[in-house]
């Protein structure tokens, strides 16, 4: 099956030529796919195309769109969580997070996840498979259609470890940037960190896309190796100091500062001694720390850190010269916040 979603304008011109059509027919398909106002999910709906061309496309196995709608949940703060089905009857979730000026799409890159971070609902179900480019991009179309707005920012923070699906990730970023017209600087790739993959990410991005301007966000969540292994079992394969070393190389290669996500867990990593340790680890490094309140899931007994500890931790990092901010959770009442996505609707 050939999906038109994720195709470049040149690809679509070639498709048109292959069917004896003028290249502008390819450009028409392109405009219909990527203009969010069109809301087209099937080839039949692209009415500007001649009927026989639409029929030939379908007869030859071409499709537009990959996923089907299963369920949606709107949180009190306007955050929308969508449960979508794949053609092989698996389910994935994605989230649209609106503010006045932005609509951020939080996308999944895999069905499930193999990394098994202890705080995360997605990891509890293991990995089913990685998503294809068209499945990643279709999440954006669904969010735009449901929220009736253009997506302005994209974060790969949904289900899955994006660096374990690196080719599809990068081809998706190409399309998000060139076809959906979202600057790479408005795209964030969040990873729990996989050995050798940080260097590979920048190298492959330059090779395939000619640039690497998206933000790399590392789910660090700890100030030392011991705590990190306790929270993220896969961390035993990748020492925290080697992660920092590879991130420094990423900054040298791309000129982009790295973000470190730090989930504040009560009694685990939220003390001032941890703030000092983290400051030492990140000293002299162009980076930014994002503190996140933990979103409770049923399966584990981590508790969110108190607001007081969070403030003290943030102040200590700031005093130690580390750029730091606090990211407020969105969509909590509908389990649409970080670490709460899973394959089954439980709203
Ligand atoms: S936090 Fe991310 S990497 Fe870890 S298990 Fe969940 S989805 Fe996978």
Boltz pocket constraint, residues with backbone or C-beta under 6 A from the ligand:
constraints:
  - pocket:
      binder: B
      contacts: [[A, 112], [A, 113], [A, 114], [A, 115], [A, 116], [A, 117], [A, 120], [A, 121], [A, 122], [A, 123], [A, 124], [A, 157], [A, 158], [A, 159], [A, 160], [A, 161], [A, 191], [A, 192], [A, 339]]
      max_distance: 6.0
